[in-house]
Amino acid sequence: MTRRPNPESFLIVLVTAPDLKTARKLARVALERRLVACANLIPRIESHYWWEGRIESGAEVMLIMKTTRRHVRDLERAVLANHPYDTPEFVVVGLQGGNRRYLEWLGSSVAPIAGRHNKRR
């Protein structure tokens, strides 16, 4: 019997980027380094925030990245090294649950088992 993946082993990371080109670069770096199993890009979000004592707003792209606790620090370093903002958003959210097959796919995609072929979902 296969052991059910522990949802608390997985994390969702939220990162905003100034444009699709930057968001795609960040997603590609994270995927190529196998730090994430998946990155969703949501274009044309509108962000409102405090910056240097003033309320600012602007168009951004939201990245939603799925990773593991074991990879989150390396993912943060990769995002910071490749992000144009001085203070990029990097927010980590834990999982409470999830579909067993999806979590198995996520875990095997981030930390592949040698010799195993991974099929997405």
C-alpha positions in Angstrom: 0.0 0.0 0.0 1.3 3.4 -1.0 1.7 5.9 1.8 -0.5 9.0 1.4 1.5 12.2 0.9 1.4 14.6 3.8 -0.2 17.8 2.6 1.9 19.8 5.1 5.0 18.8 3.1 3.9 21.1 0.3 3.7 24.8 0.0 2.2 27.4 -2.3 4.5 30.4 -3.0 3.1 33.7 -4.2 5.4 36.1 -6.2 4.4 39.2 -8.1 6.4 40.3 -11.2 6.3 43.6 -13.2 5.4 41.9 -16.5 4.9 38.5 -18.3 8.5 38.4 -19.5 9.8 38.5 -16.0 7.2 36.1 -14.6 8.0 33.6 -17.4 11.7 33.9 -16.6 11.1 33.3 -12.9 8.9 30.3 -13.6 11.4 28.9 -16.1 14.3 29.2 -13.6 12.3 27.5 -10.9 11.2 24.7 -13.1 14.6 24.1 -14.7 16.1 23.8 -11.2 13.2 21.5 -10.2 12.4 23.8 -7.3 8.7 23.8 -8.3 6.4 21.3 -9.9 4.2 24.0 -11.4 4.0 27.8 -11.8 0.7 29.5 -12.7 0.9 33.0 -14.2 -2.0 35.3 -13.7 -1.5 38.4 -15.9 -3.0 41.8 -15.4 -3.6 41.9 -11.7 -3.8 45.3 -10.1 -1.7 45.8 -7.0 -2.2 48.6 -4.4 0.4 48.9 -1.7 2.5 51.1 0.6 5.9 51.9 -0.8 8.4 54.4 0.8 5.6 56.2 2.7 3.1 56.5 -0.1 0.2 54.5 -1.5 1.2 53.1 -4.9 -0.6 51.0 -7.5 0.4 49.2 -10.7 -0.2 46.3 -13.0 1.6 43.1 -12.2 1.6 39.4 -12.9 1.0 36.9 -10.1 3.0 33.7 -10.0 1.5 30.8 -7.9 4.2 28.2 -7.5 3.9 24.8 -5.9 6.9 23.4 -4.1 7.9 21.4 -1.0 9.2 22.6 2.4 12.6 21.1 1.4 12.9 23.3 -1.6 11.4 26.6 -0.4 14.6 28.3 0.7 16.4 27.5 -2.6 13.3 28.8 -4.4 13.5 32.0 -2.5 17.1 32.5 -3.3 16.4 31.8 -7.0 13.6 34.3 -7.1 15.6 37.0 -5.3 18.6 36.5 -7.6 16.4 36.8 -10.8 13.8 39.4 -9.8 14.1 43.1 -10.8 12.4 44.5 -7.6 14.4 45.6 -4.6 11.8 43.9 -2.4 10.0 41.3 -4.3 6.9 39.6 -2.9 7.7 36.1 -1.7 4.9 34.8 0.5 4.6 31.1 1.5 1.3 29.5 2.3 1.0 26.0 3.8 -1.4 23.3 2.5 -4.0 21.8 4.7 -5.1 19.1 2.2 -5.2 18.1 -1.4 -6.0 15.4 -3.9 -3.7 12.4 -3.2 -2.8 11.9 -6.9 -2.0 15.6 -7.4 0.2 15.7 -4.3 2.0 12.5 -5.4 2.6 14.2 -8.8 3.8 17.4 -7.1 6.2 15.6 -4.9 7.7 13.5 -7.7 8.0 16.5 -10.0 9.9 18.6 -7.6 12.1 15.8 -6.2 12.0 13.1 -8.9 12.7 9.5 -8.0 15.6 8.2 -10.1 14.4 6.1 -13.0 10.8 7.0 -12.7 9.0 8.7 -15.6 6.7 11.5 -14.4 3.3 12.1 -16.1 1.6 15.4 -15.3 -1.7 14.6 -13.5 
